[in-house]
Amino acid sequence: MSDKLKELADSIVNYSIHVEKNEKVLITTQSLETREFVSYLIEAIYKSGGVPCLKINDPLLGAQLSEGNNEARIDLLKTIQENEVELFDSFINIRYSMNDYETKNVPGEMAKKLSQALLPSSDVRVNQRKWVLLNYPSLLDSYKAGMSSREFSHFALDVMTVNYQQMGQLIKPLKTLMDKTDKVRIVSPGTDLTFSIKGMGSIPCVGEMNIPDGELYSAPVKNSVNGTITYNTPSPYQGRVFNHVSLEFKDGKIVKATCDEDNEKLNEIFNTDEGARYVGEFSLGFNPKILYPMGDILYDEKILGSLHFTPGQAYKDCYNGNDSGIHWDMVLIQRKDYGGGEIYFDDVLIRKDGMFVLEELKPLNFDYKG
């Protein structure tokens, strides 16, 4: 464990955010359970000539604070985040999952106002600063993954330390293809969706921001999305978990949204602002060590043979004009064991049942045997 934690820390500092001399790095963690890992990060940052700082945000106390949100506190948080993005060059955010429902009682209207207030500085942080987000393995994570805590810890560190430089080479033919694609069609049980990505380009994610990683994303032309998509993994958001979310689109906009649980709450999220009912990201996942959902989006969106289609804010490096206070990654797995499915680029089948079928793309299947 210690060797893997040190390897991960060195990779983040020297590869992911590539800390240089005198760069200021803010490490934020949610638990002192991450102490050993944070210690390795601090050591690596100092060794690189950087300037580390540490902030600890307890999720239980944070939820209590958020439940009492008011206009004055929102203004204060806005100022704090604005100052952070001015002060720091890089951000390492370490989450430690304890309870997916911890923020369930945060008032929806205040959550909406806070999201809108933080949007400008969040945009700077995501698009103009270097950053890494990862989940340190917790007891809750091991429970959701159906593993012992020891087993999950080893799994998580193996997943987070895959050979991302090799993945960066293997992804190039898919990027070339996606960059020249116009029409995309996705077909799966409960899903028949079409949209255009013409001129949007694509961005490889190979260990430089999210950890674990392993995806290639683009964005649909904002008004081009038509049809229905039904997600087959849990979709956690704002202190709730939604299952079998189904979205119907017309000319880019979500016109109908249903799930197994609370349709009213689901639609309340999509009514956060105008952009919440439009899509900001389309991505294909292919981390070879992540095969099954566990209700944690940092893992689930990288599942081999998956895709995610994300209502809300578009990233500036694949900007389709959609702005929103939400960015909700929802995952559809298309491997045979999850019902199968196809993806077509300009009417050419490129992936069937989660596996790429074009010869130049097959290395991204990573010898999956099913």
Secondary structure as the mmCIF struct_conf table of DSSP 4:
data_model
#
loop_
_struct_conf.conf_type_id
_struct_conf.id
_struct_conf.beg_label_comp_id
_struct_conf.beg_label_asym_id
_struct_conf.beg_label_seq_id
_struct_conf.end_label_comp_id
_struct_conf.end_label_asym_id
_struct_conf.end_label_seq_id
HELX_RH_AL_P HELX_RH_AL_P1 SER A 2 SER A 11
HELX_RH_PI_P HELX_RH_PI_P1 ILE A 12 SER A 16
BEND BEND1 ILE A 17 ILE A 17
TURN_TY1_P TURN_TY1_P1 LYS A 21 ASN A 22
STRN STRN1 LYS A 24 THR A 29
BEND BEND2 GLN A 30 GLN A 30
HELX_RH_3T_P HELX_RH_3T_P1 LEU A 32 THR A 34
HELX_RH_AL_P HELX_RH_AL_P2 ARG A 35 SER A 48
TURN_TY1_P TURN_TY1_P2 GLY A 49 GLY A 49
STRN STRN2 VAL A 51 ILE A 56
HELX_RH_AL_P HELX_RH_AL_P3 PRO A 59 GLU A 67
TURN_TY1_P TURN_TY1_P3 GLY A 68 GLY A 68
HELX_RH_AL_P HELX_RH_AL_P4 GLU A 71 LEU A 87
BEND BEND3 ASP A 89 ASP A 89
STRN STRN3 SER A 90 ARG A 95
BEND BEND4 MET A 98 MET A 98
TURN_TY1_P TURN_TY1_P4 ASP A 100 ASN A 105
BEND BEND5 VAL A 106 VAL A 106
HELX_RH_AL_P HELX_RH_AL_P5 GLY A 108 GLN A 128
BEND BEND6 ARG A 129 ARG A 129
STRN STRN4 LYS A 130 ASN A 135
HELX_RH_AL_P HELX_RH_AL_P6 LEU A 139 ALA A 145
TURN_TY1_P TURN_TY1_P5 GLY A 146 GLY A 146
BEND BEND7 MET A 147 MET A 147
HELX_RH_AL_P HELX_RH_AL_P7 SER A 149 MET A 160
TURN_TY1_P TURN_TY1_P6 THR A 161 THR A 161
BEND BEND8 VAL A 162 VAL A 162
HELX_RH_AL_P HELX_RH_AL_P8 TYR A 164 LEU A 170
TURN_TY1_P TURN_TY1_P7 ILE A 171 ILE A 171
HELX_RH_AL_P HELX_RH_AL_P9 LYS A 172 ASP A 179
TURN_TY1_P TURN_TY1_P8 LYS A 180 LYS A 180
STRN STRN5 LYS A 183 SER A 188
TURN_TY1_P TURN_TY1_P9 PRO A 189 GLY A 190
STRN STRN6 THR A 191 SER A 196
TURN_TY1_P TURN_TY1_P10 LYS A 198 MET A 200
STRN STRN7 ILE A 203 CYS A 205
BEND BEND9 VAL A 206 MET A 209
STRN STRN8 ASN A 210 ILE A 211
BEND BEND10 PRO A 212 PRO A 212
STRN STRN9 GLU A 215 SER A 218
TURN_TY1_P TURN_TY1_P11 LYS A 222 ASN A 223
STRN STRN10 ASN A 226 THR A 230
BEND BEND11 THR A 233 THR A 233
STRN STRN11 SER A 235 TYR A 237
TURN_TY1_P TURN_TY1_P12 GLN A 238 GLY A 239
STRN STRN12 ARG A 240 PHE A 242
BEND BEND12 HIS A 244 HIS A 244
STRN STRN13 SER A 246 LYS A 250
TURN_TY1_P TURN_TY1_P13 ASP A 251 GLY A 252
STRN STRN14 LYS A 253 THR A 258
BEND BEND13 ASP A 260 GLU A 261
HELX_RH_AL_P HELX_RH_AL_P10 ASN A 263 PHE A 270
TURN_TY1_P TURN_TY1_P14 ASN A 271 ASN A 271
BEND BEND14 THR A 272 ASP A 273
HELX_RH_3T_P HELX_RH_3T_P2 GLU A 274 ARG A 277
BEND BEND15 TYR A 278 TYR A 278
STRN STRN15 VAL A 279 GLY A 285
STRN STRN16 ASN A 287 ASN A 287
TURN_TY1_P TURN_TY1_P15 PRO A 288 LYS A 289
BEND BEND16 TYR A 292 TYR A 292
BEND BEND17 GLY A 295 GLY A 295
HELX_RH_AL_P HELX_RH_AL_P11 ILE A 297 ASP A 300
TURN_TY1_P TURN_TY1_P16 GLU A 301 LYS A 302
STRN STRN17 ILE A 303 ILE A 303
TURN_TY1_P TURN_TY1_P17 LEU A 304 GLY A 305
STRN STRN18 SER A 306 PRO A 311
STRN STRN19 GLY A 312 GLY A 312
HELX_LH_PP_P HELX_LH_PP_P1 GLN A 313 TYR A 315
HELX_RH_3T_P HELX_RH_3T_P3 LYS A 316 CYS A 318
BEND BEND18 GLY A 321 GLY A 321
BEND BEND19 GLY A 325 GLY A 325
STRN STRN20 HIS A 327 HIS A 327
STRN STRN21 VAL A 331 ILE A 333
BEND BEND20 ARG A 335 ARG A 335
HELX_RH_3T_P HELX_RH_3T_P4 LYS A 336 TYR A 338
TURN_TY1_P TURN_TY1_P18 GLY A 339 GLY A 339
STRN STRN22 GLU A 342 PHE A 345
TURN_TY1_P TURN_TY1_P19 ASP A 346 ASP A 347
STRN STRN23 VAL A 348 LYS A 352
TURN_TY1_P TURN_TY1_P20 ASP A 353 GLY A 354
STRN STRN24 MET A 355 PHE A 356
BEND BEND21 LEU A 358 LEU A 358
HELX_RH_3T_P HELX_RH_3T_P5 GLU A 359 ASN A 365
TURN_TY1_P TURN_TY1_P21 PHE A 366 ASP A 367
#
